């Protein structure tokens, strides 16, 4: 992974996701946590696996941040179905990204 280790990269990405979530201060905590996790998931899903080490890193990252988000999104949509601001945020995410 070069000079920037995996743990350092995760710390940086989590920090950036936290900063991005500050703009969503009105979101309930469970939704804000989902947004952070899913944004990291979507980031890694869009990255190029240009060699074996990178492919392994991306696969590990996607397992960490993506698994379970389809069900979590569905649960949050049911929980907040009457909250239009929350539903608008949740509508930004694809309903099914995990392999079946």
C-alpha positions as a Markdown table, in Angstrom:
| # | Residue | x | y | z |
|---|---|---|---|---|
| 1 | Unk | 0.0 | 0.0 | 0.0 |
| 2 | Unk | 3.1 | 2.2 | -0.1 |
| 3 | Unk | 3.8 | 4.9 | 2.4 |
| 4 | Unk | 0.2 | 5.3 | 3.4 |
| 5 | Unk | -0.9 | 2.2 | 5.3 |
| 6 | Unk | -4.4 | 0.7 | 5.3 |
| 7 | Unk | -5.1 | 1.9 | 8.9 |
| 8 | Unk | -4.0 | 5.4 | 8.0 |
| 9 | Unk | -6.2 | 5.4 | 4.9 |
| 10 | Unk | -9.2 | 4.2 | 6.9 |
| 11 | Unk | -8.6 | 6.9 | 9.5 |
| 12 | Unk | -8.4 | 9.6 | 6.8 |
| 13 | Unk | -11.5 | 8.3 | 5.0 |
| 14 | Unk | -13.5 | 8.1 | 8.3 |
| 15 | Unk | -12.5 | 11.6 | 9.2 |
| 16 | Unk | -13.6 | 12.9 | 5.8 |
| 17 | Unk | -16.9 | 11.0 | 6.1 |
| 18 | Unk | -17.4 | 12.5 | 9.6 |
| 19 | Unk | -16.8 | 16.0 | 8.2 |
| 20 | Unk | -19.2 | 15.4 | 5.4 |
| 21 | Unk | -21.8 | 14.2 | 7.8 |
| 22 | Unk | -21.6 | 17.5 | 9.7 |
| 23 | Unk | -23.7 | 19.0 | 7.0 |
| 24 | Unk | -26.4 | 16.5 | 7.9 |
| 25 | Unk | -26.7 | 17.4 | 11.6 |
| 26 | Unk | -30.5 | 17.1 | 11.4 |
| 27 | Unk | -30.3 | 13.4 | 10.6 |
| 28 | Unk | -31.0 | 11.0 | 13.4 |
| 29 | Unk | -27.9 | 9.3 | 14.7 |
| 30 | Unk | -28.7 | 5.9 | 13.1 |
| 31 | Unk | -29.2 | 7.5 | 9.7 |
| 32 | Unk | -26.0 | 9.6 | 10.0 |
| 33 | Unk | -24.0 | 6.4 | 10.8 |
| 34 | Unk | -25.6 | 4.6 | 7.8 |
| 35 | Unk | -24.7 | 7.6 | 5.6 |
| 36 | Unk | -21.1 | 7.5 | 6.7 |
| 37 | Unk | -20.8 | 3.8 | 6.2 |
| 38 | Unk | -22.6 | 3.7 | 2.9 |
| 39 | Unk | -20.6 | 6.6 | 1.5 |
| 40 | Unk | -17.4 | 4.7 | 2.3 |
| 41 | Unk | -18.9 | 1.6 | 0.7 |
| 42 | Unk | -19.8 | 3.5 | -2.4 |
| 43 | Unk | -16.3 | 5.1 | -2.5 |
| 44 | Unk | -14.6 | 1.7 | -2.5 |
| 45 | Unk | -17.1 | 0.2 | -5.0 |
| 46 | Unk | -16.1 | 2.9 | -7.5 |
| 47 | Unk | -12.3 | 2.4 | -7.2 |
| 48 | Unk | -10.2 | 0.6 | -9.8 |
| 49 | Unk | -8.5 | -2.7 | -8.7 |
| 50 | Unk | -5.3 | -2.1 | -10.8 |
| 51 | Unk | -3.3 | -4.9 | -9.2 |
| 52 | Unk | -3.7 | -7.9 | -6.9 |
| 53 | Unk | -2.8 | -5.9 | -3.7 |
| 54 | Unk | -5.3 | -3.2 | -4.6 |
| 55 | Unk | -8.0 | -5.7 | -5.4 |
| 56 | Unk | -7.5 | -7.4 | -2.0 |
| 57 | Unk | -7.6 | -4.0 | -0.2 |
| 58 | Unk | -10.8 | -3.0 | -2.1 |
| 59 | Unk | -12.5 | -6.4 | -1.4 |
| 60 | Unk | -11.7 | -6.1 | 2.3 |
| 61 | Unk | -12.9 | -2.5 | 2.4 |
| 62 | Unk | -16.2 | -3.4 | 0.7 |
| 63 | Unk | -16.7 | -6.4 | 3.0 |
| 64 | Unk | -16.2 | -4.0 | 6.0 |
| 65 | Unk | -18.4 | -1.1 | 4.8 |
| 66 | Unk | -21.0 | -2.7 | 2.4 |
| 67 | Unk | -22.2 | -5.9 | 3.8 |
| 68 | Unk | -25.5 | -5.4 | 5.5 |
| 69 | Unk | -26.2 | -2.0 | 4.1 |
| 70 | Unk | -29.0 | -3.1 | 1.8 |
| 71 | Unk | -31.0 | -4.5 | 4.8 |
| 72 | Unk | -30.1 | -1.5 | 6.9 |
| 73 | Unk | -31.3 | 0.9 | 4.2 |
| 74 | Unk | -34.6 | -0.9 | 4.0 |
| 75 | Unk | -35.0 | -0.9 | 7.8 |
| 76 | Unk | -34.3 | 2.9 | 8.0 |
| 77 | Unk | -36.8 | 3.6 | 5.2 |
| 78 | Unk | -39.5 | 1.7 | 7.1 |
| 79 | Unk | -38.6 | 3.4 | 10.4 |
| 80 | Unk | -38.5 | 7.0 | 8.9 |
| 81 | Unk | -41.2 | 6.6 | 6.3 |
| 82 | Unk | -43.1 | 9.7 | 7.7 |
| 83 | Unk | -40.0 | 11.9 | 7.9 |
| 84 | Unk | -39.6 | 13.5 | 4.5 |
| 85 | Unk | -36.1 | 15.1 | 5.2 |
| 86 | Unk | -34.7 | 11.7 | 6.2 |
| 87 | Unk | -36.4 | 9.9 | 3.3 |
| 88 | Unk | -35.0 | 12.4 | 0.9 |
| 89 | Unk | -31.5 | 11.6 | 2.1 |
| 90 | Unk | -32.1 | 7.8 | 2.1 |
| 91 | Unk | -33.4 | 8.1 | -1.5 |
| 92 | Unk | -29.9 | 9.0 | -2.6 |
| 93 | Unk | -28.8 | 5.4 | -2.1 |
| 94 | Unk | -29.3 | 2.4 | -4.3 |
| 95 | Unk | -31.5 | -0.1 | -2.7 |
| 96 | Unk | -29.6 | -3.2 | -3.7 |
| 97 | Unk | -25.8 | -3.1 | -4.1 |
| 98 | Unk | -24.8 | -6.4 | -2.4 |
| 99 | Unk | -24.5 | -9.6 | -4.4 |
| 100 | Unk | -27.4 | -12.0 | -4.0 |
